[in-house]
Structure formats: C-alpha cells, structure tokens
C-alpha cells in the first residue's frame, strides 16, 4: 500500500506525546511497508507511549517508524496479569493469542 501525505497527516494528528522532527517522521512514514493503516500505526505508537510511563523513554516518531517498532511485542499488565492483544490492538484471551501464532 503506497503511503500518502494525507495518511501521514492523520497518523501525526493521532499521536500522543512529543511530536518532534515532523519532517523526518514524514520521510520515514512514506517509506513504511506494512498493511497497517495510519490509525493502526498511531494506535501501536500510543500503546507504547501509554505503558512506558515516562515520555523521555518513548522513541521519537521518526525513530519508531524507521526501526519498524510497530512489530514490537509490548508486554502489558493489568492487576498482575498479562494483557493479550490481536493484530488490531483489541484485547483477546490467552487462548486466542496462543492460537494466532
């Protein structure tokens, strides 16, 4: 799927946290090779932002895109139990998560 300027603008608008190096982030975004939509990419970035706890430990969007960090497996816990998510970011059961592999 060829990335467009409008796709980047939507991605950028949806991001939480520090929005720095927009020009470099745009360049990296337009190179991205994935079937994920702008909304899905932003959601994955925002998930990392939310669970990291400190903004200074979250990579800038440009670096996150360049390193294909949307493929990272993010370990999330709620009340001491791991949270499992599908490819779209929705919470699923452990059994569903194990069967998708």
Backbone torsions as a table, in degrees:
resi	resn	phi	psi	omega
1	UNK	NA	122.1	-180.0
2	UNK	-74.8	129.4	179.2
3	UNK	-80.9	144.0	-179.5
4	UNK	-122.9	164.6	178.4
5	UNK	-57.7	-40.3	-179.4
6	UNK	-64.1	-36.2	178.0
7	UNK	-62.6	-42.8	179.0
8	UNK	-64.5	-43.8	-178.7
9	UNK	-59.0	-39.6	177.7
10	UNK	-67.1	-46.5	177.5
11	UNK	-54.4	-49.8	-176.7
12	UNK	-62.8	-41.4	-179.1
13	UNK	-62.8	-35.6	-175.3
14	UNK	-82.7	-13.7	-175.6
15	UNK	-67.6	142.7	171.9
16	UNK	-95.7	161.9	173.3
17	UNK	83.7	-158.9	-176.6
18	UNK	-71.6	125.0	175.8
19	UNK	-107.3	92.0	-177.7
20	UNK	-121.0	158.2	178.9
21	UNK	55.2	49.8	-177.4
22	UNK	-57.8	-41.0	-179.2
23	UNK	-60.6	-46.8	179.2
24	UNK	-67.4	-37.6	178.5
25	UNK	-63.6	-39.9	178.6
26	UNK	-61.3	-44.6	179.4
27	UNK	-59.2	-46.8	-179.8
28	UNK	-66.6	-41.0	-179.5
29	UNK	-59.7	-42.5	-177.6
30	UNK	-68.0	-17.7	177.6
31	UNK	-89.0	-17.1	-172.8
32	UNK	-57.0	132.1	177.9
33	UNK	-114.1	92.1	177.3
34	UNK	-156.4	156.7	176.8
35	UNK	-85.1	-3.0	179.2
36	UNK	-68.7	142.5	177.9
37	UNK	-78.7	171.4	176.0
38	UNK	-58.7	-40.8	-180.0
39	UNK	-64.2	-42.4	180.0
40	UNK	-66.7	-40.9	177.5
41	UNK	-62.4	-46.3	179.5
42	UNK	-62.1	-39.7	179.5
43	UNK	-62.2	-41.5	179.1
44	UNK	-67.6	-40.2	176.1
45	UNK	-62.1	-45.6	-177.5
46	UNK	-65.7	-32.2	176.3
47	UNK	-62.7	-45.5	177.3
48	UNK	-61.1	-43.9	-179.9
49	UNK	-59.3	-44.8	-176.2
50	UNK	-67.5	-39.4	-175.8
51	UNK	-88.3	-13.9	-178.6
52	UNK	-68.1	-37.0	176.0
53	UNK	93.7	-41.4	179.4
54	UNK	-124.8	123.9	-175.6
55	UNK	-56.7	-33.2	-177.2
56	UNK	-65.8	-16.8	179.2
57	UNK	-95.1	-1.1	178.7
58	UNK	-90.8	129.7	-179.8
59	UNK	-65.6	151.6	174.1
60	UNK	-63.3	149.8	-178.0
61	UNK	-51.5	-40.0	-179.0
62	UNK	-60.7	-45.6	-179.9
63	UNK	-70.0	-40.0	178.6
64	UNK	-59.1	-43.1	178.5
65	UNK	-68.0	-47.7	-177.1
66	UNK	-58.2	-38.0	-177.5
67	UNK	-92.3	11.6	178.3
68	UNK	50.0	45.7	-176.6
69	UNK	-69.4	-10.8	176.6
70	UNK	-65.4	-16.2	178.0
71	UNK	-86.4	-7.2	-179.4
72	UNK	-64.9	144.6	173.3
73	UNK	-91.0	115.3	-177.7
74	UNK	-94.0	127.1	-179.2
75	UNK	-92.3	114.6	-177.6
76	UNK	-116.3	141.2	176.7
77	UNK	-128.6	142.4	172.7
78	UNK	-133.2	123.3	-178.0
79	UNK	52.2	39.0	176.4
80	UNK	80.8	1.5	179.8
81	UNK	-114.8	141.1	180.0
82	UNK	-66.2	139.9	176.8
83	UNK	-99.8	129.8	179.8
84	UNK	-105.5	137.4	-179.5
85	UNK	-129.0	149.8	175.5
86	UNK	-83.9	-175.8	-176.2
87	UNK	-63.8	-20.9	180.0
88	UNK	-94.6	-1.3	176.9
89	UNK	95.1	1.9	179.7
90	UNK	-80.5	144.1	179.2
91	UNK	-70.6	132.8	178.7
92	UNK	-132.2	170.4	179.0
93	UNK	-75.0	162.9	177.6
94	UNK	-60.6	-39.1	-179.9
95	UNK	-63.3	-44.3	177.8
96	UNK	-62.0	-40.9	-178.4
97	UNK	-65.1	-42.9	179.9
98	UNK	-67.1	-34.1	-179.1
99	UNK	-76.2	-17.7	-178.9
100	UNK	-78.4	-14.7	-176.7
101	UNK	-77.7	NA	NA
